[in-house]
Each structure stands twice: as structure tokens, then as C-alpha cells.
Amino acid sequence: MSSRRYWHFHYGKIQTVVLGPHLRAMEMAITARDCGLEATLVVDDPTGVQIPGVRQVARGSLSLNEIQPGDAVVVSDAAAARIPWQLARKGLAFHADSYGMALPELVKIYPSWTARHAWKDRIRRCLKFGFISRYAEKIYLSHDAQLFLLAGTVFSGRTTTDSSTADSLAEKVLYIPMGVSSPSTSADLPNPYPESIRSRRIFLWGGGIWAWFDTPTLIHAFDRIRDTDAVLFFISGQDHSGLAIHQKALESTRTLAREMGLLGNNVFFNDRSVGPSDLPAYLQHAWSGVMANPRCLEAESSWRTRYLDLLGAGLPLVVSGRDPLALRMESGGAALLSSAGDINGLASNLRKLTQDSSLKSQMGAAAKSIGSKMHWNTTLAPLRDVLQDPNSFQVNANRPPLNWLLRYAFASITPKWNS
Amino acid sequence: MTNRKVHILTRERFGKLLLGPQIRLERLAQEFTSQGFEAFIYGHLCGNDFDHENRIKPLRPGFTKDIQPSDIVIASELLQARPCNELLSSNLRFHWDCYGLSLPETLSFQGTWPFLKSLADRRRKLVRYRTLASRAESVWVSNQGQGTFLAALLATSPSSFESNAASSFPKKTVLAPMGSRSESFPIGAPNPYPTPLHGRPIFLWGGGIWPWFDLNTVFDAMARTKDAPEAPCLFFISGRNEATSDYDAPLSEAISLAKSMELLDTNVFFNSGRVSSSELAPWLEHCTAGIMGSPATLESNLSWRTRYLDLLWAGRPLVASGDDPLARRMANEGAALVVEAGNGEGLAKSILQYASRRQEWLSACSASKRVAESTIWSKTLQHAVQRTIQTPPTKSRLPGVPPITKLRYVLGI
């Protein structure tokens, strides 16, 4: 057992329904444990799902004095903003796990917020990213587009140090994207799809319908391939986000499908809630995954975790509009990619894959091959390296001033210039 | 000939010595002319006979009065505040040519410029970039990273209009990097390097020495190859930079460093004069490869190093430490050997690889020629020109620039 300990500041409660961020925190803690470190997940509620060999403690009951210089400290993006500030004030080196970079999603939904709420959020994000860029020893991102996004955000900060920090960001960044989970071992799972479509070629929309997706292009493309056996299945037919903007996107997709006479014939919305344990069956009986991206900042800086399920299951992808993982799948022969908003291009690719079983097998094998190189074990290799590097997590001599926390706390009363 | 005219607005000065930005404007005007448009460049004249086709106009107050709403207007990246303001007030639709994105370079001047100059320059660029990026019909960038960086500047703007423009910003961006020359490379000129270097593998530093480069790694690599039988040498083509202290300082530092490492005039050489673009070909022909040291900075990641385009034109490969978009592309196509930033040992190996293995070097030279074919001007500007022509003139009003933004620009805050 190494004398170095691993502390991962996360949030919430590790639930049975494992969402992406929780899954990531768990995999990272397991990696630390497997490197011989005593691993602790710091969460709001430690009574959730327990992981063997990984301790969970409540944030409120943890004294930062328990953390020794040289311990490995990772702070999730969703952890409270004061945590990295407190760590830095104590001179503890930490790494910031900013793989998600939610800003591009938020700029899409800011218009649905009040101007003050959106403004406050923007200010706080600038402050937070400026802070971690200056004080974190390393920053974990998913891919290089996020580096430019982070650099722009930091550069927009108010101080001269923010801009010099932006220039040196590339040195601090480690690329640790979400990885592929080990596929289910069950050979033959019961077909979970509605009976009427079980014998058809099912194109699976394997996650929620969010406001930034381009579902109209997808629905129109399915209208053009009515004559085929293809069927579009939205795995999540209900909104679980609780946000009006996403509910609206779901409803407008359903309405469009209904108006075009596709609902219940070529387009289906799942009426059941699907947990992670139910997913393998949906993947096993699907023909392909499907996605429609508009040409927007969210897509270009995303890392679509739903594709990771396809890669694990060895399923191809048909997608309109590029995103980093789709581009990687396309170059590896696992995806058919058309331009954003190109209904004919998307319909043509859907038709091609529907009618060609050998293409499906070939692309599926390519997906499997890409997936095998993107298992968590591989994507977390940089984390393993830093955990085992005696030079990492050195004492942070750079102490932040108190006014940073005050600026963050009082962001809501900062004057709005021209919103 | 269409009756739509093209107006390219710049702050560049036009003289006999054409640098990258002027060459770009010239090529751009040529591309539009070849599509049947009458194209004008509004800039600063130097009072010589350069403008023999009367296509360069002075950028004087009131220049927008000559422009019709249906015309095509292209604003270059660093158009000064006054013409920018006139353009924005005129409500003319425009495209923004932001291929250089000099803002990240500015970061590297921190510490060499006075604090207030540095701060004001950065804040002004931020105001300018957000204003132009949110209001332009299309934004021309050199690589995807530049587009994402600009989108992030918009996303964090205090203005709702600018912030809301961030989401769909990628729709506006068009890749239009600097291109390489399409004319055939002239060969057979006498070797211009100092006579003692003839017969030695020459690694050419084919441009200025700027503060944001990493010369330490390059010199470390040269020190490691000092005793190699191939005797490779590093040659700096630009004997002097701009006549300002902040630009000349890096050259003086480079000479001192070479001297302190006992490399000066044995393995590292500095040209005694300046080489203009028309004199460049023999220097390229008689070198083995280009060389570059980039640190792991934002500047490198967002750059488009035009000196590599000269190598492509000449069919010469590149050895580099540190990643940048064009070096990466050349490496992917077999025209460059790129190691990570700061890896002097790796760079030394790359140097010896091209210096000692002729077949590998020849193959890299061929790859360089192939990359050149895909980066000639007509191809790099093609999408931007087509997009501009196809954008129909619109009459809807652009949101004005609020007085507070203008004040912030003036004050540099």
C-alpha cells in the first residue's frame, strides 16, 4: 500500500442508477485503489452504492487537515467552488477534473433563463475556470477542443494573470475522456423492444433528447426512408431532466413525428424507464446507433458518452453533424457521417446501412475494435501515471487571495453591463 | 463581370516588401477577381508604384459611402477602431477575416511590454473580437481551435447578444488558412549559404525569432548533434527583425545563448542580412529541412506557421519540437518529424534521421510536395470565397455597439 492517499471531491450520492459523472468518479477511485492508494470519495451523502476498497465520506464531516501534502487530490467539476479554493489556501496541490465543460450546453439554454441568472452563471464559470487554471496542478479534459474552450473562458477573466495562465494551459492539461465500460457477458438477452418492431432494423437513439440536438433532421430523414424496414427508437421517451427547455425539445420531436405520420410506424418513443442494467438488451437487439448534431459549439466540444455504449456493444453509428467522438468513429470505419442538417445525406446513410447486413457487420467489428482501445483501463492511464509519479501533487506554494471567494459569492450583484 | 463589388478592409501598409498579411489580401482579391468580381483593398499606401492596378484605396473616414448594401465587405482581423466603428454604424453586412488571431501571441509579450500596454491591448482585443465575431456574417479562421477559442470569448461575454451567438458560432466559421504558392518552385540557383556550410545538412529556421518560440530545445538538440559525423547545422534566415526593442530582443538572446553553448558559427549560424520573399527559393532549395521549436502554449496550439508553407512549396520536410496544427498535419502525411515540446533528445534524433537517411529524407520531401498541393491559395481560400459569394445581401439591422462597449475599448478595460 502506497503512503500516498487518494481523495476525490465529488458531489451528491452514488446512486444505483449510475449516471456518467458518478460512474467516472467510481472508475477513477477504483484506479487509485488498484494503484495501491487508500481511496476516498468525498460526497454529499456517503450512504449510496458502496465500492469495495473505496471509502466514502460526507464532505461536511471531512476536515481538510486529514489531507497530507503529497496526497493525490482530484476535484470534480460539479464539486462546490469553495473546495479548490480551500485546498489551495492550505497549500494542497490538486487536480481538476473538468472533462465535461458544460458551458457549451449552457449557452444554448441561457436564453431560457432570466438574464440575471445567466449572467451570474457566466461570471461564476469564468471565475471558477480562471481559478483552477491558475491553481490546479493538472486539469483533466476530454479532448483538445475543450482546451481552446477553457483557454477562451480563462482569457475572458479580468486580471492579467488570467491571460498568462491561459497561454500555459496546454502544459497543464491531461486528456482523460470517459471510457468504455466492460460489455455485458450475457449472450442472449430478451428482446426489450415493442413486439411490433422486433423483427425490424432498429436505429437506437441511446439517451435523452436534449435541446441542443437536431432531431427534426433525423425525423425528416426517417420520413424519406419510409419504404425500408428501418425504425427509429428513442430509448428515453420521457424527460428526466425536469427542465422546460428539454421537455419542449422532446415534445416537439414527438409532435413532428406524429404530424408526419411516423409515430408508431417508423418512430417510437420508449414508454419505459431504462436503467444501466437494462441497456445491454436494448443494444444487443439494435441494428445501429443514431444521432443528429446541429453545427454548434456544444457538438464540437462534446464527448458523447452514448456512443461509448455502442462501442462496447460493437454497434455502428449513423450520425449527421460532426462531434469529436463521431469523427473518431468515422475515421475508424464505425460510423457513417453526413453534414449537419443534411436530410438527404442522413437518409442515404440510414438506407445504406439498413439494406446492407455485411456493412453492418463490418462497421460493428470496427466499433468493437475502437471500443477495445477506449476501455476505462486505457483512458485512465494518464491518471495512473500521475498517481504513481512521486513528483506529482507537490505542495502548492501559490496561495489564492480571499477576494476570489468573495467575488464568486457576490457574482449575483455584479452590475450587468448590457445584457 | 458581376455588378457586386468586393471591398477588403485592412490596416496593412502596402509597400515593395510584401509580408504574409499583404500577400493574403492580394490573393484574396485575385480569387474574387477570377470569379468575376471587381475587388478593392482599403489600406494604407506607402507612396510607391505598388498599386499598379489601382485596386488599393486609402482607408479614409467616409469610406463606407462608396459601398453598396449588396456589395461584399471583408474586414481583416486588426482593422482599427475608427473604420471598425464606421463599418458597424453603417449597418453594412461584412465577413471577418480573423485567420491570424494575434491575441494568443500577445500573451507571450507579457513581461516585455509595460503592464498597462499589455492590459489595454488584451482588453481591446477582447472587445474587438467579441464585437466582430458576433456581428459578422462569417468568420474566417485558420484552424478549428481558433473557432472554438472565439466561441468561448463570446460565451463568456457580459452581453446577452454576444453570449447567445456562441452556441451557433461554428456555423459561421470557415476554415481559410494561409496558403502555399501555386507557381512551380524555381530550382538551380546558386547556393546562397556561406561557403563553409556547403555540403553540410542545413536545418533552416525560416523566419523571425519571436518571444513565443522555444529556442532552448532547438539549441539543446544542436548541442546533442554537435559531434555527429553528418555535422548538421542550424541556420537562422532572418538576421534581423523589426527595428523595435521588443522584437529584436529575442534575436540578441538567441545569439547569446548560441555563444554560451559554444554553438555559434560552428553549428548555429545567423544570416547577416535580410531575405525578402522573392529571394527565398535558393535558401529553401539548398536546405535539408525546416526546423521549429514550439513550447506547449496556446499560441502554438492556435497558430498556423506560415514559414512551413515555404517548405511545402519547396518540397522540404520539417523537424519540430512541440505541436502546432500545420506541423501535425505535415507529420500525419509523412512530411515532418514532430516530437513533444521540450524534447531536445527527440529533436536531435529527428535531425539525424533526415541528415543521415537519404531515402527517408527523399520520401519526406515527396510528402511535403503532396501536402503543398492541398494547401495552395486557391484551395485554402475556396470555401471562404464561395461562402461569401453565396451569402445573399440582407437588409435586417445589426444590433448596434453599446456606448459602454465603445468606452471600454477606448479605455482598454
Interface residues (C-beta under 8 A of the other chain):
Chain A: L103 P104 V107 K108 Y110 P111 A115 A118 W119 R122 R125 C126 D144 A145 L147 F148 L149 L150 A151 G152 T153 F155 S156 T160 S163 S164 A166 D167 S168 L169 A170 E171 W212 P294 R295 C296 L297 E298 A299 E300 S301 K416 W417 N418 S419
Chain B: L103 P104 L107 S108 Q110 F115 S118 L119 R122 L126 Q144 G145 Q146 G147 T148 F149 L150 A151 A152 L153 A155 T156 S157 P158 S159 S160 F161 S163 N164 A166 S167 S168 F169 P170 K171 P295 A296 T297 L298 E299 S300 N301 L302 A341 P402 I404 T405
